[in-house]
Amino acid sequence: MNFTRRKFLQLELRVQHKKSAEILRQIYEGLLQKKDPSALYKTYHQYIEWMNLQPFETTDLKHLADRYHWHIERAVIYLKEHNLLLHIRKGDHEPKKEFPEIALYLDNIRSAYNVGSILRTTEALRVSKVYFAKNTPFISNDKVKKVAMGSSEIVPCFQNVPLTDLPRPTIALETSQDAEPVSQYLFPKSFTLVLGNEEYGISEESLKECDSLIEIPLYGMKNSINVACAFSIAAAEIRRQLDEVC
């Protein structure tokens, strides 16, 4: 609703700020959708002129959200009464890290969807290079490419490299009473993390080469979680520790 000057000035000051915030929210959401904000800004400029405030106009989402919150504070509106704007990043950006000297070994993972998801997490967190066992779908697989959303072209990926040729120690992400919780494990600067088959886990042959076992602590009835999900949790902890060292 657009107000006349007379009707707008009859509103309480807090309500004037609320109405101004509502216009800014429409501008914010419109910018996310690549819409022209000029018409809404015309209304907003009229409101703040009537409130004797300085002109304000921007297409920067952070500055726009800050201004929105400024009005919300003066409107005495609390979180439970109003959905506050979030600063949401859109699109890709320049990488902040290189891939470290850490190897991720995919030990006969059968699902191309899981492989694609693992590659996307690996690229996003920049935690490792990826080595594929013989029966794991490689980056040439169309389903891997689709789920990886471009990550398969960025992450260093290798085939036909024996686990024994990869950096030591070799660490298995597996469910076991002998495994250490991933959040308590101190990862070295260089190592190999092994992920196993969705149904059978890590092969006996690969387990024989592992120096340590880590696991995601579980508190429900199920013995395990999806391998791509488990890797995401482990990868976040690895990245956290890498950043602490840096």
Backbone bond lengths (Angstrom), bond angles and torsions (degrees), N, CA, C in turn:
res aa  C-N    CA-C-N  psi(-1)  N-CA   C-N-CA  omega(-1)  CA-C   N-CA-C  phi
1 M - - - 1.466 - - 1.519 109.90 -
2 N 1.330 117.82 127.52 1.454 122.71 174.06 1.528 109.48 -93.10
3 F 1.318 115.37 137.80 1.461 121.00 -175.35 1.519 110.61 -103.33
4 T 1.337 115.14 153.22 1.454 119.63 163.73 1.515 107.60 -78.38
5 R 1.309 117.03 162.25 1.467 120.44 179.46 1.519 110.85 -57.74
6 R 1.315 116.47 -42.84 1.466 120.94 -177.46 1.525 111.02 -62.71
7 K 1.347 117.11 -47.31 1.464 119.86 -178.38 1.522 111.15 -68.08
8 F 1.319 116.60 -37.42 1.463 119.61 -179.52 1.528 110.90 -64.14
9 L 1.322 116.68 -43.59 1.464 120.43 -177.89 1.526 112.69 -73.53
10 Q 1.320 117.38 -13.75 1.463 120.11 174.46 1.531 111.62 -78.19
11 L 1.340 117.09 -15.45 1.461 121.19 178.63 1.521 110.37 -73.97
12 E 1.344 116.21 151.06 1.456 119.27 172.03 1.525 109.50 -60.58
13 L 1.326 116.38 153.72 1.457 120.13 -178.03 1.525 111.79 -58.80
14 R 1.327 116.70 -40.33 1.457 119.72 179.57 1.528 112.03 -62.91
15 V 1.343 115.86 -33.91 1.455 120.39 178.85 1.530 110.05 -73.11
16 Q 1.326 117.25 -34.88 1.466 120.43 175.25 1.529 110.22 -60.34
17 H 1.325 116.06 -42.71 1.469 119.96 177.79 1.534 110.66 -65.39
18 K 1.322 115.84 -38.03 1.461 119.36 179.04 1.523 110.88 -63.10
19 K 1.339 117.14 -45.08 1.456 120.60 179.96 1.526 111.01 -64.88
20 S 1.316 116.78 -36.21 1.460 120.69 177.70 1.527 110.41 -66.03
21 A 1.338 116.29 -40.10 1.458 120.79 178.45 1.523 110.74 -63.97
22 E 1.328 116.81 -38.16 1.463 120.57 -179.69 1.542 111.02 -62.67
23 I 1.326 116.09 -37.96 1.463 119.38 176.95 1.525 110.09 -66.26
24 L 1.331 116.82 -42.63 1.459 120.01 179.56 1.528 111.21 -62.86
25 R 1.305 116.16 -35.68 1.463 118.94 178.19 1.532 111.01 -64.25
26 Q 1.323 116.19 -40.92 1.465 119.68 177.16 1.524 111.22 -64.10
27 I 1.329 116.12 -37.96 1.461 120.22 177.36 1.524 110.27 -64.26
28 Y 1.339 116.10 -44.95 1.464 122.06 -179.65 1.532 110.89 -59.10
29 E 1.329 115.94 -50.08 1.457 119.85 -178.79 1.527 111.37 -66.31
30 G 1.342 116.64 -33.79 1.452 119.94 176.89 1.523 112.46 -66.64
31 L 1.326 116.82 -39.22 1.469 120.26 178.40 1.522 111.08 -64.03
32 L 1.327 117.06 -36.67 1.465 119.98 177.12 1.530 110.89 -62.21
33 Q 1.323 115.47 -28.87 1.469 120.72 179.66 1.536 112.06 -97.30
34 K 1.347 115.93 12.12 1.472 121.96 177.49 1.530 112.43 63.90
35 K 1.333 117.40 33.83 1.459 121.39 179.42 1.530 110.53 -94.76
36 D 1.314 116.11 151.47 1.460 122.35 179.14 1.535 109.49 -72.06
37 P 1.354 118.32 122.49 1.467 119.98 -175.87 1.525 113.88 -90.23
38 S 1.329 118.66 2.53 1.471 120.70 -169.50 1.526 113.35 -59.44
39 A 1.322 118.05 -41.24 1.469 120.03 -178.15 1.527 110.89 -65.98
40 L 1.330 116.37 -41.80 1.464 119.46 178.96 1.525 110.88 -68.83
41 Y 1.314 116.45 -37.73 1.468 118.87 177.96 1.536 110.97 -64.08
42 K 1.323 117.13 -32.03 1.466 119.94 177.51 1.523 110.01 -61.00
43 T 1.336 115.97 -42.95 1.466 120.01 177.47 1.522 110.85 -66.23
44 Y 1.323 115.95 -44.91 1.470 119.77 -179.39 1.532 110.83 -61.48
45 H 1.337 116.89 -42.48 1.469 120.00 179.51 1.525 111.11 -60.93
46 Q 1.339 115.88 -36.43 1.451 119.29 178.64 1.527 110.86 -65.22
47 Y 1.334 116.09 -43.13 1.469 120.72 179.50 1.520 111.21 -60.28
48 I 1.330 116.45 -49.87 1.474 117.59 -174.36 1.529 111.61 -72.61
49 E 1.322 116.49 -25.41 1.470 118.57 173.87 1.518 110.04 -65.18
50 W 1.352 116.76 -42.69 1.453 120.52 177.97 1.527 111.57 -65.71
51 M 1.333 116.62 -25.92 1.465 121.02 179.23 1.529 111.85 -89.67
52 N 1.336 116.77 3.82 1.468 122.75 -178.99 1.533 112.13 60.33
53 L 1.340 116.61 39.62 1.461 122.01 177.07 1.525 110.17 -104.06
54 Q 1.325 115.56 157.82 1.460 120.99 179.33 1.528 110.35 -69.89
55 P 1.328 117.83 147.35 1.477 120.83 178.37 1.533 111.04 -58.26
56 F 1.325 115.43 146.90 1.470 120.94 179.10 1.518 108.60 -146.72
57 E 1.341 115.81 129.19 1.456 120.30 175.01 1.524 108.55 -157.00
58 T 1.318 116.16 133.46 1.461 121.50 179.66 1.523 109.75 -157.12
59 T 1.315 116.47 156.32 1.463 121.41 170.45 1.518 110.50 -111.15
60 D 1.333 116.34 4.47 1.463 121.36 176.84 1.531 108.31 -79.91
61 L 1.336 117.00 119.53 1.465 120.62 -173.87 1.518 112.51 -63.17
62 K 1.326 117.68 -36.64 1.464 119.44 -179.66 1.528 110.47 -65.97
63 H 1.327 116.99 -47.18 1.469 119.70 179.32 1.523 110.83 -63.57
64 L 1.320 115.60 -36.95 1.462 119.88 179.02 1.521 110.67 -65.46
65 A 1.331 116.88 -43.85 1.462 120.57 178.65 1.527 111.26 -64.99
66 D 1.336 117.02 -38.34 1.469 120.17 177.93 1.533 110.65 -61.64
67 R 1.320 115.24 -42.88 1.469 119.41 179.05 1.520 110.25 -65.63
68 Y 1.304 117.97 -39.96 1.466 122.83 176.86 1.523 110.27 -57.74
69 H 1.333 116.19 -48.27 1.465 120.23 -179.74 1.531 111.34 -64.64
70 W 1.309 116.60 -31.52 1.466 120.81 177.27 1.527 109.83 -62.33
71 H 1.325 117.21 -43.95 1.468 120.76 177.16 1.531 111.10 -67.02
72 I 1.339 116.32 -42.71 1.467 120.44 -178.50 1.528 111.11 -59.82
73 E 1.323 115.80 -40.55 1.475 119.57 178.61 1.521 111.24 -61.25
74 R 1.315 116.67 -41.62 1.472 120.64 -179.08 1.528 112.31 -77.50
75 A 1.328 115.14 -18.34 1.471 118.65 175.20 1.526 111.52 -85.03
76 V 1.329 116.32 -3.83 1.466 123.04 -179.33 1.531 109.46 54.72
77 I 1.330 115.61 49.63 1.463 121.66 177.36 1.516 107.88 -107.90
78 Y 1.311 116.16 129.40 1.453 121.09 -177.63 1.524 110.88 -99.92
79 L 1.322 115.99 166.21 1.456 121.61 -175.54 1.522 111.92 -54.58
80 K 1.336 117.61 -40.01 1.462 120.29 -177.10 1.523 111.99 -68.87
81 E 1.354 116.44 -16.10 1.448 120.06 -178.64 1.521 112.88 -98.76
82 H 1.326 117.08 -16.19 1.453 119.33 -171.24 1.521 109.89 -153.35
83 N 1.318 116.60 138.64 1.459 120.09 176.23 1.516 109.23 -79.85
84 L 1.325 116.33 113.06 1.454 120.43 -178.76 1.524 110.44 -78.43
85 L 1.314 117.08 149.13 1.452 121.51 179.64 1.515 111.02 -71.12
86 L 1.312 115.14 141.89 1.450 121.45 175.78 1.521 108.74 -107.34
87 H 1.341 115.72 151.37 1.458 120.01 175.49 1.529 107.55 -88.39
88 I 1.310 117.91 99.91 1.454 122.31 -174.55 1.523 109.51 -106.20
89 R 1.338 115.86 126.54 1.456 120.34 177.08 1.523 109.26 -83.25
90 K 1.317 116.21 138.15 1.457 122.03 179.63 1.525 109.08 -120.31
91 G 1.330 115.57 142.98 1.453 120.15 174.01 1.515 113.58 80.45
92 D 1.317 115.57 173.23 1.463 121.51 179.44 1.521 110.35 -78.43
93 H 1.327 116.01 167.89 1.462 120.90 -179.92 1.518 109.22 -147.81
94 E 1.308 116.08 174.46 1.460 120.71 -179.22 1.530 109.97 -67.58
95 P 1.348 118.22 135.69 1.474 120.12 179.05 1.516 111.58 -64.29
96 K 1.327 115.41 144.77 1.464 121.38 -177.98 1.521 112.26 -101.16
97 K 1.324 117.56 -13.29 1.458 121.93 -176.31 1.524 110.18 -137.75
98 E 1.341 115.23 153.88 1.453 121.55 169.50 1.529 108.42 -89.53
99 F 1.313 117.26 166.14 1.464 120.26 176.04 1.530 109.00 -76.40
100 P 1.329 118.33 126.27 1.467 120.92 -177.47 1.525 111.75 -76.61
101 E 1.327 116.03 174.07 1.467 121.17 178.74 1.530 109.81 -82.80
102 I 1.303 114.49 60.09 1.463 123.16 177.58 1.523 107.04 -124.04
103 A 1.317 116.80 136.77 1.467 121.17 -179.52 1.521 110.17 -108.34
104 L 1.310 116.10 138.94 1.463 122.34 172.59 1.520 106.79 -113.45
105 Y 1.320 116.97 119.86 1.464 121.53 -176.66 1.521 109.15 -107.52
106 L 1.327 116.56 118.43 1.468 122.51 -179.23 1.516 108.29 -93.85
107 D 1.322 115.66 100.92 1.464 122.77 -171.04 1.531 110.86 -88.50
108 N 1.326 115.59 86.10 1.468 121.85 176.86 1.525 113.64 59.00
109 I 1.319 116.18 40.81 1.464 120.53 170.39 1.525 107.13 -70.60
110 R 1.330 117.51 129.66 1.467 119.47 -170.88 1.522 113.69 -95.08
111 S 1.337 118.27 -25.24 1.460 121.10 -174.11 1.525 111.25 -85.44
112 A 1.322 115.79 120.98 1.465 120.13 176.02 1.523 110.69 -64.10
113 Y 1.335 116.47 -30.42 1.467 120.11 178.63 1.530 110.83 -66.62
114 N 1.323 116.63 -41.97 1.459 119.53 176.68 1.524 111.13 -64.42
115 V 1.316 116.40 -41.16 1.464 119.81 179.07 1.527 110.57 -61.90
116 G 1.336 116.64 -45.08 1.461 119.88 179.06 1.514 112.17 -61.57
117 S 1.328 116.83 -40.88 1.460 121.24 178.63 1.525 110.99 -65.39
118 I 1.323 116.93 -40.90 1.464 121.29 178.42 1.525 110.48 -62.56
119 L 1.327 117.08 -41.80 1.460 120.35 178.92 1.526 111.35 -64.12
120 R 1.325 115.72 -39.18 1.474 118.42 179.86 1.527 110.81 -65.19
121 T 1.323 116.82 -41.56 1.465 120.37 177.40 1.525 110.59 -65.42
122 T 1.329 116.28 -41.88 1.461 120.76 179.64 1.521 111.08 -59.63
123 E 1.322 116.84 -43.06 1.472 120.02 -179.90 1.524 110.97 -69.32
124 A 1.325 116.73 -43.06 1.460 120.45 -176.07 1.528 111.77 -63.23
125 L 1.331 116.58 -40.55 1.462 120.75 -176.97 1.525 112.94 -97.18
126 R 1.337 116.83 -9.76 1.460 121.58 179.20 1.527 111.07 51.18
127 V 1.337 115.91 59.87 1.466 119.64 -175.54 1.518 114.29 -106.93
128 S 1.349 119.12 -16.51 1.462 117.90 -173.69 1.521 112.30 -168.96
129 K 1.321 114.15 168.27 1.456 122.77 163.10 1.524 106.11 -96.60
130 V 1.323 118.04 156.92 1.464 120.14 -171.03 1.527 110.59 -119.24
131 Y 1.328 114.86 132.30 1.466 122.48 179.70 1.528 108.80 -118.81
132 F 1.328 115.51 132.71 1.454 122.14 -172.84 1.526 111.20 -106.61
133 A 1.336 115.60 125.55 1.459 119.42 171.20 1.529 108.73 -68.87
134 K 1.307 116.09 166.13 1.467 122.42 -172.15 1.522 112.94 -54.92
135 N 1.325 118.36 -41.71 1.465 121.33 -173.31 1.532 113.72 -95.09
136 T 1.324 117.09 8.18 1.462 120.35 177.80 1.525 109.39 -89.94
137 P 1.342 119.10 128.82 1.475 120.81 178.95 1.532 111.04 -54.90
138 F 1.323 115.69 129.65 1.462 120.37 -175.85 1.534 110.19 -89.87
139 I 1.332 116.30 178.99 1.469 120.95 -175.39 1.525 112.86 -69.88
140 S 1.330 117.83 -8.40 1.459 120.84 174.77 1.527 112.09 -78.62
141 N 1.344 116.25 -12.88 1.458 121.65 179.94 1.537 109.90 -71.05
142 D 1.334 117.05 130.40 1.467 121.46 -176.14 1.530 112.70 -61.04
143 K 1.336 117.30 -38.05 1.467 120.29 -179.67 1.523 110.75 -69.16
144 V 1.328 116.35 -38.04 1.466 120.00 175.74 1.525 109.77 -60.17
145 K 1.331 116.41 -47.20 1.458 120.95 -179.66 1.524 111.69 -59.51
146 K 1.337 115.85 -43.52 1.465 120.09 -176.40 1.523 111.52 -63.48
147 V 1.329 116.37 -47.31 1.471 119.77 -177.38 1.524 111.04 -72.51
148 A 1.328 117.52 -34.18 1.471 121.12 -178.44 1.523 111.63 -69.36
149 M 1.324 118.30 -20.02 1.466 123.54 176.16 1.527 112.33 51.79
150 G 1.330 115.91 48.92 1.454 120.66 177.33 1.513 114.74 94.35
151 S 1.329 117.56 -15.73 1.463 120.87 -177.89 1.523 112.43 -67.34
152 S 1.344 116.40 -27.92 1.464 119.74 -179.42 1.522 111.97 -65.05
153 E 1.338 116.91 -19.96 1.453 121.27 178.46 1.531 112.20 -90.63
154 I 1.331 116.45 -7.62 1.467 120.74 -175.86 1.526 111.55 -108.66
155 V 1.332 116.17 -43.68 1.471 120.72 -177.36 1.532 109.84 -69.25
156 P 1.335 118.55 132.02 1.471 120.07 174.53 1.531 110.01 -64.91
157 C 1.331 117.13 117.34 1.463 122.24 -175.42 1.531 109.86 -123.95
158 F 1.331 115.58 141.79 1.459 120.93 -174.91 1.520 110.39 -139.58
159 Q 1.320 115.82 145.93 1.459 123.17 174.42 1.533 110.11 -117.59
160 N 1.330 113.61 161.27 1.468 120.80 172.19 1.527 113.60 58.55
161 V 1.335 115.82 35.81 1.462 120.89 173.33 1.523 107.35 -111.07
162 P 1.319 119.53 119.01 1.470 120.95 -179.18 1.521 111.89 -62.42
163 L 1.307 115.84 145.30 1.464 120.79 177.81 1.518 110.91 -56.85
164 T 1.310 116.97 -33.85 1.476 121.42 -178.55 1.523 112.73 -67.50
165 D 1.333 117.39 -16.14 1.472 120.70 179.11 1.525 112.75 -91.46
166 L 1.308 117.20 -3.72 1.460 121.27 -176.55 1.530 110.91 -90.92
167 P 1.340 117.54 163.63 1.473 121.37 -175.29 1.527 112.70 -57.44
168 R 1.314 116.27 141.34 1.471 122.44 173.81 1.525 107.94 -100.58
169 P 1.343 118.75 154.68 1.454 126.04 1.65 1.531 112.00 -73.37
170 T 1.321 114.94 161.69 1.457 122.08 176.97 1.520 108.15 -103.84
171 I 1.323 116.05 123.67 1.462 122.14 -171.93 1.524 109.16 -117.32
172 A 1.310 117.73 126.94 1.457 122.32 179.94 1.523 110.04 -97.95
173 L 1.331 116.52 128.81 1.464 121.27 171.60 1.519 106.09 -92.19
174 E 1.329 116.15 100.95 1.462 121.24 -170.25 1.522 109.44 -150.68
175 T 1.338 116.93 154.50 1.462 120.62 176.20 1.528 108.94 -84.42
176 S 1.326 116.29 123.02 1.458 120.97 -178.31 1.520 109.12 -164.02
177 Q 1.335 115.92 145.98 1.461 119.59 176.51 1.530 111.02 -68.08
178 D 1.333 115.64 -15.10 1.463 119.95 178.82 1.521 112.89 -95.01
179 A 1.333 116.85 -0.37 1.463 120.30 -176.82 1.523 111.25 -82.59
180 E 1.328 115.27 149.18 1.458 121.78 177.25 1.523 108.71 -95.33
181 P 1.324 118.75 138.75 1.467 120.41 178.12 1.525 110.87 -56.66
182 V 1.312 116.52 137.90 1.457 120.80 -175.29 1.530 112.12 -59.10
183 S 1.333 116.91 -32.17 1.465 120.20 -178.25 1.525 112.57 -73.83
184 Q 1.325 117.09 -15.54 1.463 120.90 -179.47 1.525 112.87 -104.07
185 Y 1.319 116.12 -5.47 1.466 120.08 -177.09 1.525 110.08 -85.75
186 L 1.309 116.95 133.14 1.456 121.69 179.20 1.530 108.23 -94.35
187 F 1.320 116.29 105.22 1.459 120.76 -177.55 1.526 110.70 -75.25
188 P 1.335 117.52 135.66 1.463 120.02 176.20 1.526 110.77 -74.64
189 K 1.313 116.49 175.70 1.457 121.02 -178.02 1.524 111.22 -66.70
190 S 1.322 116.64 -36.08 1.455 121.29 179.87 1.522 109.27 -134.22
191 F 1.331 116.58 136.40 1.459 120.81 -178.31 1.520 109.24 -169.12
192 T 1.314 116.10 177.39 1.468 122.04 173.68 1.517 109.07 -122.44
193 L 1.318 116.25 128.82 1.467 122.30 175.99 1.524 107.80 -104.79
194 V 1.333 115.91 129.99 1.459 121.24 -177.46 1.530 110.14 -108.29
195 L 1.334 115.80 129.48 1.461 122.13 173.73 1.523 108.22 -112.53
196 G 1.334 116.62 140.44 1.455 120.21 -173.75 1.513 115.10 -107.80
197 N 1.312 114.17 177.53 1.460 123.91 178.82 1.525 111.39 -58.97
198 E 1.347 116.00 143.09 1.467 121.18 -175.47 1.522 113.03 -59.57
199 E 1.320 118.37 -33.79 1.470 121.07 -176.86 1.518 112.76 -98.12
200 Y 1.324 116.55 -42.01 1.470 119.98 -171.75 1.533 113.62 -103.70
201 G 1.332 116.91 -6.66 1.455 119.20 -179.18 1.523 111.44 77.56
202 I 1.310 116.11 -160.29 1.463 121.84 -179.37 1.526 109.15 -74.30
203 S 1.312 116.54 137.78 1.462 121.13 -177.80 1.525 110.88 -64.78
204 E 1.330 115.21 154.15 1.465 120.54 178.34 1.529 110.99 -59.54
205 E 1.301 115.52 -38.29 1.461 120.11 179.61 1.525 111.32 -60.32
206 S 1.340 116.85 -43.31 1.465 120.39 -179.95 1.523 111.46 -73.56
207 L 1.342 116.34 -38.28 1.470 119.29 179.64 1.524 111.65 -59.35
208 K 1.316 117.32 -33.97 1.460 121.01 179.62 1.528 111.76 -63.16
209 E 1.334 116.23 -23.67 1.457 120.48 -178.90 1.531 112.80 -92.53
210 C 1.338 116.90 -4.83 1.464 120.45 -174.97 1.526 111.60 -84.60
211 D 1.311 115.28 140.80 1.460 121.92 -179.85 1.527 112.11 -95.67
212 S 1.342 116.87 -25.08 1.465 120.92 -176.90 1.519 110.00 -145.15
213 L 1.326 115.57 156.29 1.455 122.68 174.09 1.520 109.07 -119.51
214 I 1.332 116.83 132.24 1.464 120.94 172.63 1.523 107.94 -127.69
215 E 1.312 116.39 157.27 1.464 120.15 179.84 1.513 111.14 -146.96
216 I 1.340 115.15 162.33 1.459 122.18 171.51 1.523 106.80 -89.56
217 P 1.332 120.31 116.27 1.469 120.69 179.23 1.529 110.97 -59.15
218 L 1.319 116.66 131.22 1.463 122.32 -179.23 1.522 109.92 -118.50
219 Y 1.322 116.94 147.28 1.458 121.24 -173.99 1.530 112.68 -126.02
220 G 1.314 116.90 1.61 1.454 120.58 178.19 1.517 111.69 -103.17
221 M 1.320 115.99 -163.21 1.464 121.80 -177.40 1.527 112.76 -77.34
222 K 1.323 116.91 -31.68 1.458 120.45 -174.36 1.527 110.71 -73.34
223 N 1.341 114.23 144.42 1.467 120.75 -176.70 1.524 112.35 -80.20
224 S 1.338 117.05 -20.71 1.460 118.49 -175.98 1.520 110.35 -153.65
225 I 1.339 115.52 169.90 1.454 121.34 174.73 1.527 107.96 -122.64
226 N 1.305 115.76 168.05 1.460 121.82 -179.86 1.529 110.67 -50.03
227 V 1.329 116.95 138.13 1.459 121.22 -173.70 1.526 112.10 -62.82
228 A 1.331 117.25 -36.74 1.462 119.57 178.40 1.520 111.04 -68.18
229 C 1.336 116.92 -37.62 1.471 120.98 177.00 1.525 110.62 -66.70
230 A 1.328 115.72 -43.61 1.467 119.89 179.34 1.529 110.48 -60.99
231 F 1.337 115.79 -42.09 1.461 118.49 178.92 1.523 111.29 -63.65
232 S 1.331 117.91 -38.17 1.464 120.43 179.54 1.524 111.18 -58.91
233 I 1.339 116.29 -41.07 1.462 120.37 179.01 1.529 110.20 -66.03
234 A 1.318 115.90 -45.57 1.471 119.78 179.45 1.526 110.70 -64.88
235 A 1.335 116.94 -40.73 1.462 121.04 -178.39 1.521 111.45 -63.64
236 A 1.334 116.75 -37.76 1.461 120.10 178.32 1.523 110.77 -63.67
237 E 1.336 116.78 -39.19 1.463 120.23 178.04 1.529 111.01 -69.52
238 I 1.316 117.29 -39.97 1.466 120.84 177.24 1.533 110.07 -61.06
239 R 1.323 116.61 -46.73 1.461 119.99 179.23 1.519 111.30 -62.46
240 R 1.326 117.28 -40.35 1.468 120.31 178.67 1.523 110.54 -58.87
241 Q 1.329 115.99 -45.67 1.459 119.51 -179.12 1.520 111.55 -68.94
242 L 1.326 117.39 -36.98 1.470 119.73 176.19 1.519 110.91 -60.98
243 D 1.314 116.37 -41.94 1.471 120.27 -179.40 1.522 111.78 -68.03
244 E 1.315 117.30 -33.43 1.466 120.35 177.51 1.525 110.89 -65.11
245 V 1.316 116.52 -39.66 1.463 120.38 179.10 1.509 110.84 -66.71
246 C 1.344 115.62 -38.68 1.469 120.08 -179.93 1.527 111.00 -71.54
